[in-house]
Amino acid sequence: MRVLVTGGAGFIGSNLTLELQKRYPDWEIFVLDDFSKGTFKNLIEFEGEVITGSITEPETLEKLRKYNFDAILHQAANVDTTDMNQQRMMEVNSEAFKDLLELVRESKGRMVYASSAAVYGNTPPPMRVKSGLKPENVYGYSKLAMDRYAYRFMAENPKIPVVGLRYFNVYGPRETHKGKMASMVLQLTVQILKGKRPRLFKWGEQKRDFVYVMDCVEANIRGLFAEKSGVVNVGTGRARTFNEVVEIIKKTLGVDVETEYFDNPYDFYQNYTEADLTETKEILGWYPTVQIEEGIPLYVNWIKENVNWEKLPY
Ligand SMILES: NC(=O)c1ccc[n+]([C@@H]2O[C@H](COP(=O)([O-])OP(=O)(O)OC[C@H]3O[C@@H](n4cnc5c(N)ncnc54)[C@H](O)[C@@H]3O)[C@@H](O)[C@H]2O)c1
């Protein structure tokens, strides 16, 4: 099997690449990244070929065409949800995706790609795949445009499996390059490790469906073997508050400190997300199960051992 992970130097992409390398030593695994956001440090243990280039550049697509991939696991994207440059967002996320689907059509391979819970905006939970599609920002819209294009492609190419994964709030190792886009689990853990008060938007009761990165990796791998095409949610199915997240981090670190609450400066903000997992079960035959009581301590201990947290800007 010859597999390409786009965005392989990034957070989810690097976890996925390293897991594929470990699980399938006979496969040929390739990474594509333009290294605009991801870091080489995430790929130090990766022994396969790294292709450097942007998915928006025709030369990159020409290069990729020659490999005839059996599968593309597409994670590369402009992930800055606060970026208001609509043209840039649409070109990197939606437009480049069409070109990658064309590659998959030519090679008769398959596509698993990263969509996002941002397609739902502030629609009432639980978020169901087919309804409540009201993104609040152009990032969410760019992912919705990808999903719509994918549905059209699925209808036109029924023999080519395509699986879209709408990740909810992902947390876990290898995201320290993400700055303000890193998970709140990382940001809050670093604040507490530095002896600061953890900072939350008033009053920390907003709810999110927090999903551990290795569950997202598993969803991608299940997507590689899925017999049916479709778009699925990748969350735990259980929304939790930011206050609960802080409590688990404090308990793991053995620290007691009060939270500092401040006004939310954003006009658009998802106050409550929770995944409905009907299609996840049906198409992947599985759904994520790591709840924050298990995932956060795993991650916090990883941060303590592996991250130069004094240098992080939180
Ligand atoms: N992390 C989350 O909570 C989350 C939630 C929902 C969806 N997603 C989606 O998951 C995917 C992976 O996100 P992540 O959190 O790992 O982010 P990340 O920024 O760590 O990874 C994205 C990678 O893509 C690369 N990249 C960006 N533009 C590129 C381009 N034009 N050409 C080639 N490479 C490019 C970056 O250098 C980076 O390595 C993205 O599609 C993102 O939209 C993530």
The ligand as an SDF file (V2000), in Angstrom:
LIG
                    3D

 44 48  0  0  0  0  0  0  0  0999 V2000
   -6.7660   20.2540   15.7990 N   0  0  0  0  0  0  0  0  0  0  0  0
   -8.0970   20.3470   15.8120 C   0  0  0  0  0  0  0  0  0  0  0  0
   -8.7140   20.4980   16.8870 O   0  0  0  0  0  0  0  0  0  0  0  0
   -8.8740   20.2380   14.5280 C   0  0  0  0  0  0  0  0  0  0  0  0
  -10.2830   20.3200   14.6130 C   0  0  0  0  0  0  0  0  0  0  0  0
  -11.0180   20.2120   13.4370 C   0  0  0  0  0  0  0  0  0  0  0  0
  -10.3780   20.0260   12.2200 C   0  0  0  0  0  0  0  0  0  0  0  0
   -9.0120   19.9810   12.1740 N   0  0  0  0  0  0  0  0  0  0  0  0
   -8.3850   19.7700   10.8500 C   0  0  0  0  0  0  0  0  0  0  0  0
   -7.4110   18.7660   10.9780 O   0  0  0  0  0  0  0  0  0  0  0  0
   -6.3480   18.9930   10.0520 C   0  0  0  0  0  0  0  0  0  0  0  0
   -5.0260   18.9770   10.7820 C   0  0  0  0  0  0  0  0  0  0  0  0
   -5.0170   20.0330   11.7270 O   0  0  0  0  0  0  0  0  0  0  0  0
   -3.8790   20.1660   12.8310 P   0  0  0  0  0  0  0  0  0  0  0  0
   -4.5580   20.5390   14.0900 O   0  0  0  0  0  0  0  0  0  0  0  0
   -2.9950   18.9930   12.7810 O   0  0  0  0  0  0  0  0  0  0  0  0
   -3.1150   21.4880   12.3130 O   0  0  0  0  0  0  0  0  0  0  0  0
   -1.5570   21.7300   11.9850 P   0  0  0  0  0  0  0  0  0  0  0  0
   -1.4410   23.1800   11.6400 O   0  0  0  0  0  0  0  0  0  0  0  0
   -0.7160   21.1950   13.0640 O   0  0  0  0  0  0  0  0  0  0  0  0
   -1.3420   20.8440   10.6750 O   0  0  0  0  0  0  0  0  0  0  0  0
   -1.5840   21.3240    9.3780 C   0  0  0  0  0  0  0  0  0  0  0  0
   -0.3420   21.0640    8.5530 C   0  0  0  0  0  0  0  0  0  0  0  0
   -0.6060   21.4490    7.2010 O   0  0  0  0  0  0  0  0  0  0  0  0
    0.5300   22.1350    6.7040 C   0  0  0  0  0  0  0  0  0  0  0  0
    0.0700   23.0180    5.6300 N   0  0  0  0  0  0  0  0  0  0  0  0
   -0.6370   24.1700    5.7620 C   0  0  0  0  0  0  0  0  0  0  0  0
   -0.8660   24.6970    4.5580 N   0  0  0  0  0  0  0  0  0  0  0  0
   -0.3060   23.8570    3.6540 C   0  0  0  0  0  0  0  0  0  0  0  0
   -0.1900   23.8950    2.2390 C   0  0  0  0  0  0  0  0  0  0  0  0
   -0.7190   24.8840    1.5140 N   0  0  0  0  0  0  0  0  0  0  0  0
    0.4740   22.8830    1.6050 N   0  0  0  0  0  0  0  0  0  0  0  0
    1.0300   21.8500    2.3400 C   0  0  0  0  0  0  0  0  0  0  0  0
    0.9560   21.7990    3.6850 N   0  0  0  0  0  0  0  0  0  0  0  0
    0.2990   22.7910    4.3310 C   0  0  0  0  0  0  0  0  0  0  0  0
    1.1210   22.8750    7.8930 C   0  0  0  0  0  0  0  0  0  0  0  0
    2.4960   23.1820    7.7070 O   0  0  0  0  0  0  0  0  0  0  0  0
    0.8890   21.8570    9.0140 C   0  0  0  0  0  0  0  0  0  0  0  0
    1.9870   20.9910    9.1460 O   0  0  0  0  0  0  0  0  0  0  0  0
   -6.6750   20.3060    9.3710 C   0  0  0  0  0  0  0  0  0  0  0  0
   -7.3080   20.0270    8.1320 O   0  0  0  0  0  0  0  0  0  0  0  0
   -7.6420   20.9690   10.3220 C   0  0  0  0  0  0  0  0  0  0  0  0
   -8.5000   21.8720    9.6400 O   0  0  0  0  0  0  0  0  0  0  0  0
   -8.2500   20.0760   13.3000 C   0  0  0  0  0  0  0  0  0  0  0  0
  1  2  1  0
  2  3  2  0
  2  4  1  0
  4  5  1  0
  4 44  2  0
  5  6  2  0
  6  7  1  0
  7  8  2  0
  8  9  1  0
  8 44  1  0
  9 10  1  0
  9 42  1  0
 10 11  1  0
 11 12  1  0
 11 40  1  0
 12 13  1  0
 13 14  1  0
 14 15  2  0
 14 16  1  0
 14 17  1  0
 17 18  1  0
 18 19  2  0
 18 20  1  0
 18 21  1  0
 21 22  1  0
 22 23  1  0
 23 24  1  0
 23 38  1  0
 24 25  1  0
 25 26  1  0
 25 36  1  0
 26 27  1  0
 26 35  1  0
 27 28  2  0
 28 29  1  0
 29 30  1  0
 29 35  2  0
 30 31  1  0
 30 32  2  0
 32 33  1  0
 33 34  2  0
 34 35  1  0
 36 37  1  0
 36 38  1  0
 38 39  1  0
 40 41  1  0
 40 42  1  0
 42 43  1  0
M  CHG  2   8   1  16  -1
M  END
$$$$
